[in-house]
Structure formats: C-alpha cells, structure tokens
C-alpha cells in the first residue's frame, strides 16, 4: 500500500472513531448533511470526484492526515482519539501557511502539543496510581525547593490535581541529568499556555526580566524541538506502562 492510500485510510479510521462518540453527535450530523448534498452529483466510477470529496473531508476537518506520534499503545479508545486529533491539529498548524503571524502559528502549535502532554501525564498517573490516596501520598512524599503539595480534601481523581504538580513530579522522577532540558521544555509549554498569545507577544518584543526563561524558550524553540520533546515524553510513558 502506498503512503497516500495509507494516510487516507488513517483519516477514514479517525472519522469513524469521531463519528461514534456520543459527545460529537454534531460532527456526525454535519458529515451526513455534507454527503447527502453531494450524493446526487457523484457518479460511482468518477475517481476524480471521489478524490475531490476526500480532499473536502480533509479541509472540513482542517486536518492533515499525517500523525507525527504513535499512540497506538494506548488501550483507552477515547483518549487515543483525543491524542491523535490534537496531534493532527498540531501538525496542521505547522503547515498552515495561510496564517501570516508566525508567533500565532507557533503559539497554536505549542497549545496543541501541551494538550497531548496533559493527557499523557494524566494517563500515566491514572494507571500507575489507580487509588487516589496512593497518588496523593506519592505527591506529598516529594521534596522539592520549587513546590510543596498538600492535599485539600477535594481531590477525587487525578484530574483534580493541577498539571503543574503532576508535570513537576514526573519531571523530577524521569527527566533529570541528561534529560533535564526535556522536562524544562515541557514545563515551558504549560507556561506558554498560561501566559496566552498576547502576553507571549509582549515577552518576545520586550524580553522582560521576570519572563527571561520563557523569552529564551520562545526565541530558540522550533517546531521540531517541541515535537522531539513530546516524543521523548510519549516514549517514556509507553516504556513505563506497556
């Protein structure tokens, strides 16, 4: 099978997965409307029309059918679909040359990358510590000069704990020494998300002192370096849980 057909099959598989989700009923209905409107104009043997409509699906989804990371090891279908979708959105941002504001394009790429980081970290802690008390005990046992976790009594699941704590603890456990900068860069994705595009614009223009580290991150990071750090995280979680 050539690469083009393989990519189209991956796209079709993703569309089927999305269409089966109860919370994405609008997506399935819009697809039905689109193809019902097109049905009368497509002849069965017109391959050019079929290809054209396949391209319309891609445009409709605003996605490139090129996954840059492999999440096939994740058994949770909804989580895997979300990771795949955010990965496709991330890579689509990279090739979206219609966006003339390069910082806006790079910012969007970072945001979709961070969505994947957050889902991967939650997945790790959910399966590593299925009992919430065990997870809370683990976080409270971590000693660090940068943070101190104390339970509030409101934590019912891993989702009730801030990503700052979860990512910081994960970085301390697995991204030290030679991999230290991977952890720092993953944390900077979170900081970019928190600052927002407007603040990132100011940081890049003025390089303000209180955001010196974030300025350096935005200045020197690339699409490939962010993807590389995300791939290291993905591989580490796969190694720990599979």
VOPAGU-2260 file (C-alpha; in pm, 1 decimal, decimal comma):
REM VOPAGU-2260
SITE   aa  ch    i         X         Y         Z
SITE  UNK   A    0       0,0       0,0       0,0
SITE  UNK   A    1     142,9     338,2     -98,7
SITE  UNK   A    2     180,3     619,7     152,8
SITE  UNK   A    3    -107,0     823,6      14,4
SITE  UNK   A    4    -360,0     540,6      49,8
SITE  UNK   A    5    -227,3     459,6     395,2
SITE  UNK   A    6    -278,4     819,7     505,4
SITE  UNK   A    7    -629,9     824,8     364,3
SITE  UNK   A    8    -714,1     501,0     548,0
SITE  UNK   A    9    -586,0     656,7     870,6
SITE  UNK   A   10    -806,3     958,5     806,8
SITE  UNK   A   11   -1110,4     737,8     741,0
SITE  UNK   A   12   -1044,2     544,0    1061,2
SITE  UNK   A   13   -1026,5     868,1    1260,2
SITE  UNK   A   14   -1351,2     996,0    1106,7
SITE  UNK   A   15   -1524,8     669,8    1201,3
SITE  UNK   A   16   -1394,8     691,0    1559,6
SITE  UNK   A   17   -1507,1    1052,2    1595,0
SITE  UNK   A   18   -1848,4     978,4    1445,3
SITE  UNK   A   19   -1908,9     705,0    1703,6
SITE  UNK   A   20   -1870,0     936,5    2004,4
SITE  UNK   A   21   -2188,4    1048,3    2177,2
SITE  UNK   A   22   -2043,5    1391,2    2261,1
SITE  UNK   A   23   -1959,5    1451,1    1894,0
SITE  UNK   A   24   -2309,7    1396,6    1753,6
SITE  UNK   A   25   -2290,1    1734,5    1578,8
SITE  UNK   A   26   -1984,4    1611,8    1388,0
SITE  UNK   A   27   -2165,4    1304,2    1253,8
SITE  UNK   A   28   -2472,2    1509,7    1160,4
SITE  UNK   A   29   -2267,1    1766,1     970,9
SITE  UNK   A   30   -2088,9    1492,1     779,1
SITE  UNK   A   31   -2423,3    1335,9     684,7
SITE  UNK   A   32   -2553,5    1669,9     559,9
SITE  UNK   A   33   -2241,3    1724,4     352,7
SITE  UNK   A   34   -2255,7    1386,4     180,8
SITE  UNK   A   35   -2632,6    1392,0     135,8
SITE  UNK   A   36   -2590,8    1716,5     -55,0
SITE  UNK   A   37   -2311,9    1565,8    -264,8
SITE  UNK   A   38   -2466,0    1223,3    -324,7
SITE  UNK   A   39   -2666,5    1312,2    -637,5
SITE  UNK   A   40   -2368,8    1472,7    -812,3
SITE  UNK   A   41   -2117,2    1189,8    -771,6
SITE  UNK   A   42   -2108,9     913,1   -1027,0
SITE  UNK   A   43   -1989,6     571,9    -898,5
SITE  UNK   A   44   -1697,1     545,2   -1137,9
SITE  UNK   A   45   -1574,4     902,1   -1121,9
SITE  UNK   A   46   -1246,0     865,3    -930,7
SITE  UNK   A   47   -1164,0    1233,9    -970,9
SITE  UNK   A   48   -1487,7    1333,9    -798,1
SITE  UNK   A   49   -1426,5    1082,6    -519,4
SITE  UNK   A   50   -1073,3    1214,7    -469,1
SITE  UNK   A   51   -1206,2    1569,7    -471,5
SITE  UNK   A   52   -1456,9    1487,4    -199,4
SITE  UNK   A   53   -1186,8    1316,2       5,1
SITE  UNK   A   54    -991,8    1640,0     -10,7
SITE  UNK   A   55   -1305,0    1825,0     102,4
SITE  UNK   A   56   -1322,3    1598,1     407,0
SITE  UNK   A   57    -966,0    1693,0     492,2
SITE  UNK   A   58   -1048,6    2061,0     452,8
SITE  UNK   A   59   -1369,7    2018,6     651,4
SITE  UNK   A   60   -1177,8    1865,2     937,9
SITE  UNK   A   61    -899,0    2122,1     897,5
SITE  UNK   A   62    -653,6    1837,7     948,9
SITE  UNK   A   63    -354,8    1688,2     780,5
SITE  UNK   A   64    -381,1    1305,1     784,0
SITE  UNK   A   65     -18,6    1277,9     893,4
SITE  UNK   A   66      31,0    1162,7    1252,1
SITE  UNK   A   67     373,8    1255,1    1383,3
SITE  UNK   A   68     345,7    1045,6    1701,5
SITE  UNK   A   69     232,0     688,2    1761,0
SITE  UNK   A   70     -31,5     648,4    2032,2
SITE  UNK   A   71    -138,3     300,6    1925,1
SITE  UNK   A   72     -17,2     152,2    2254,7
SITE  UNK   A   73    -293,0     330,8    2448,4
SITE  UNK   A   74    -589,3      93,7    2504,1
SITE  UNK   A   75    -834,5     367,8    2602,7
SITE  UNK   A   76   -1003,7     443,3    2268,6
SITE  UNK   A   77   -1143,4     786,6    2354,2
SITE  UNK   A   78    -811,0     903,9    2496,9
SITE  UNK   A   79    -622,6     772,8    2194,9
SITE  UNK   A   80    -866,9     951,8    1963,3
SITE  UNK   A   81    -815,0    1278,0    2150,5
SITE  UNK   A   82    -437,6    1240,9    2135,4
SITE  UNK   A   83    -448,1    1160,2    1764,3
SITE  UNK   A   84    -678,8    1452,6    1697,9
SITE  UNK   A   85    -461,1    1701,6    1887,4
SITE  UNK   A   86    -154,0    1564,1    1714,7
SITE  UNK   A   87    -314,8    1611,5    1373,5
SITE  UNK   A   88    -426,2    1962,5    1465,9
SITE  UNK   A   89     -75,3    2040,3    1586,7
SITE  UNK   A   90      84,2    1925,7    1262,8
SITE  UNK   A   91    -180,1    2105,4    1057,3
SITE  UNK   A   92     -81,9    2429,4    1231,6
SITE  UNK   A   93     277,5    2377,2    1121,8
SITE  UNK   A   94     183,4    2360,0     753,9
SITE  UNK   A   95     -85,8    2628,6     767,9
SITE  UNK   A   96      99,0    2895,1     570,7
SITE  UNK   A   97    -223,0    3095,4     540,6
SITE  UNK   A   98    -153,8    3216,7     896,0
SITE  UNK   A   99      87,4    3505,2     837,8
SITE  UNK   A  100     155,0    3573,8    1204,8
SITE  UNK   A  101     440,8    3333,8    1274,5
SITE  UNK   A  102     418,5    3370,9    1652,6
SITE  UNK   A  103      43,1    3297,9    1640,8
SITE  UNK   A  104     112,7    2984,2    1435,6
SITE  UNK   A  105     389,7    2874,1    1671,9
SITE  UNK   A  106     174,5    2951,3    1975,8
SITE  UNK   A  107    -110,1    2734,6    1841,3
SITE  UNK   A  108     137,3    2452,9    1774,8
SITE  UNK   A  109     253,7    2474,7    2137,2
SITE  UNK   A  110    -103,9    2470,5    2269,5
SITE  UNK   A  111    -192,6    2151,1    2082,2
SITE  UNK   A  112     137,3    1998,2    2195,3
SITE  UNK   A  113      51,4    2083,5    2555,2
SITE  UNK   A  114    -292,4    1922,9    2524,1
SITE  UNK   A  115    -108,0    1598,9    2443,7
SITE  UNK   A  116     134,5    1647,4    2733,8
SITE  UNK   A  117    -153,2    1695,6    2977,3
SITE  UNK   A  118    -344,2    1391,5    2852,8
SITE  UNK   A  119     -32,4    1172,5    2860,5
SITE  UNK   A  120      57,7    1279,8    3215,3
SITE  UNK   A  121    -299,0    1219,2    3336,3
SITE  UNK   A  122    -298,9     879,5    3166,6
SITE  UNK   A  123      25,9     784,2    3339,0
SITE  UNK   A  124     -90,0     877,3    3690,8
SITE  UNK   A  125    -436,9     729,8    3640,9
SITE  UNK   A  126    -296,8     386,5    3560,0
SITE  UNK   A  127      12,8     399,0    3781,0
SITE  UNK   A  128    -187,1     501,6    4089,3
SITE  UNK   A  129    -548,2     382,5    4046,3
SITE  UNK   A  130    -626,1     465,4    4411,8
SITE  UNK   A  131    -641,4     841,1    4472,7
SITE  UNK   A  132    -499,8     815,0    4827,0
SITE  UNK   A  133    -193,5     633,8    4696,0
SITE  UNK   A  134    -141,9     905,7    4437,6
SITE  UNK   A  135    -181,3    1183,1    4694,9
SITE  UNK   A  136      64,3    1008,7    4928,8
SITE  UNK   A  137     312,0     992,4    4642,1
SITE  UNK   A  138     284,3    1363,9    4568,9
SITE  UNK   A  139     312,4    1455,7    4937,9
SITE  UNK   A  140     631,1    1248,4    4968,7
SITE  UNK   A  141     814,3    1450,9    4702,6
SITE  UNK   A  142    1063,4    1703,0    4838,8
SITE  UNK   A  143    1143,3    1999,9    4619,5
SITE  UNK   A  144    1255,5    2358,2    4669,6
SITE  UNK   A  145    1014,6    2467,4    4395,0
SITE  UNK   A  146     682,7    2325,9    4515,5
SITE  UNK   A  147     513,0    2154,4    4805,9
SITE  UNK   A  148     197,3    1951,6    4759,2
SITE  UNK   A  149     -61,4    1932,2    5035,7
SITE  UNK   A  150    -398,7    1770,0    4976,4
SITE  UNK   A  151    -709,7    1982,4    5024,8
SITE  UNK   A  152    -960,2    1700,0    5068,8
SITE  UNK   A  153   -1130,5    1788,1    4740,9
SITE  UNK   A  154    -914,3    1558,8    4525,8
SITE  UNK   A  155   -1134,7    1278,2    4395,3
SITE  UNK   A  156    -933,8    1188,1    4085,6
SITE  UNK   A  157    -609,8    1272,2    3908,5
SITE  UNK   A  158    -795,1    1548,3    3721,2
SITE  UNK   A  159    -841,2    1740,5    4047,0
SITE  UNK   A  160    -466,0    1794,4    4082,8
SITE  UNK   A  161    -301,1    2080,8    3896,3
SITE  UNK   A  162     -92,7    1994,6    3592,3
SITE  UNK   A  163     188,0    2199,5    3747,6
SITE  UNK   A  164     221,9    1947,2    4030,7
SITE  UNK   A  165     175,4    1640,0    3810,5
SITE  UNK   A  166     424,9    1753,3    3548,4
SITE  UNK   A  167     676,6    1876,1    3806,5
SITE  UNK   A  168     672,6    1544,1    3992,2
SITE  UNK   A  169     701,2    1349,3    3667,5
SITE  UNK   A  170     996,7    1562,4    3555,9
SITE  UNK   A  171    1172,1    1509,5    3890,3
SITE  UNK   A  172    1124,4    1136,2    3857,6
SITE  UNK   A  173    1224,6    1083,5    3495,5
SITE  UNK   A  174    1371,0    1396,0    3336,5
SITE  UNK   A  175    1684,2    1482,4    3529,0
SITE  UNK   A  176    2052,1    1496,1    3436,6
SITE  UNK   A  177    2084,9    1432,7    3060,2
SITE  UNK   A  178    1708,0    1467,8    3004,1
SITE  UNK   A  179    1673,6    1774,8    3225,2
SITE  UNK   A  180    1600,7    2009,7    2936,2
SITE  UNK   A  181    1317,9    1788,2    2814,7
SITE  UNK   A  182    1139,9    1843,1    3146,5
SITE  UNK   A  183    1211,7    2216,3    3140,0
SITE  UNK   A  184    1075,1    2248,7    2788,4
SITE  UNK   A  185     760,1    2052,4    2872,8
SITE  UNK   A  186     705,7    2286,0    3167,3
SITE  UNK   A  187     754,4    2584,1    2938,3
SITE  UNK   A  188     470,4    2457,7    2719,1
SITE  UNK   A  189     248,3    2491,7    3024,7
SITE  UNK   A  190     379,7    2843,0    3089,8
SITE  UNK   A  191     306,5    2949,1    2731,7
SITE  UNK   A  192     -48,3    2816,4    2772,2
SITE  UNK   A  193     -87,4    3015,2    3094,7
SITE  UNK   A  194      54,6    3339,8    2953,4
SITE  UNK   A  195    -160,2    3341,5    2639,3
SITE  UNK   A  196     -76,7    3478,2    2296,8
SITE  UNK   A  197     -97,6    3845,3    2396,2
SITE  UNK   A  198     149,5    3809,5    2681,2
SITE  UNK   A  199     381,0    3596,2    2466,7
SITE  UNK   A  200     384,1    3875,8    2209,6
SITE  UNK   A  201     490,1    4123,0    2478,9
SITE  UNK   A  202     754,3    3884,2    2612,0
SITE  UNK   A  203     904,1    3836,4    2265,2
SITE  UNK   A  204     910,4    4210,3    2193,1
SITE  UNK   A  205    1047,7    4329,5    2525,2
SITE  UNK   A  206    1217,2    4025,7    2677,1
SITE  UNK   A  207    1101,6    4140,3    3021,4
SITE  UNK   A  208    1320,9    4026,2    3307,7
SITE  UNK   A  209    1058,6    3829,2    3501,4
SITE  UNK   A  210     998,1    3616,3    3194,3
SITE  UNK   A  211    1357,6    3580,3    3082,1
SITE  UNK   A  212    1345,3    3198,2    3077,2
SITE  UNK   A  213    1022,5    3195,7    2877,3
SITE  UNK   A  214    1167,3    3452,1    2636,2
SITE  UNK   A  215    1466,0    3223,7    2573,8
SITE  UNK   A  216    1233,7    2927,8    2521,0
SITE  UNK   A  217    1020,2    3113,1    2265,8
SITE  UNK   A  218    1325,6    3251,9    2091,7
SITE  UNK   A  219    1516,3    2926,9    2048,9
SITE  UNK   A  220    1247,4    2657,3    2027,2
SITE  UNK   A  221    1135,7    2519,2    1691,8
SITE  UNK   A  222     851,2    2301,2    1570,1
SITE  UNK   A  223    1093,7    2009,3    1552,6
SITE  UNK   A  224    1235,5    2064,2    1901,5
SITE  UNK   A  225     887,0    2071,1    2054,4
SITE  UNK   A  226     788,5    1756,5    1865,7
SITE  UNK   A  227    1111,3    1591,2    1980,5
SITE  UNK   A  228    1038,2    1668,1    2347,7
SITE  UNK   A  229     681,8    1541,9    2309,5
SITE  UNK   A  230     812,6    1223,7    2150,2
SITE  UNK   A  231    1051,9    1167,9    2443,2
SITE  UNK   A  232     759,3    1202,2    2685,5
SITE  UNK   A  233     543,4     966,5    2480,3
SITE  UNK   A  234     817,9     705,1    2462,3
SITE  UNK   A  235     886,2     732,0    2835,9
SITE  UNK   A  236     519,3     677,4    2925,3
SITE  UNK   A  237     498,5     387,3    2683,9
SITE  UNK   A  238     809,9     236,9    2846,5
SITE  UNK   A  239     665,5     279,0    3195,4
SITE  UNK   A  240     315,5     145,4    3130,5
SITE  UNK   A  241     333,8    -111,7    2849,4
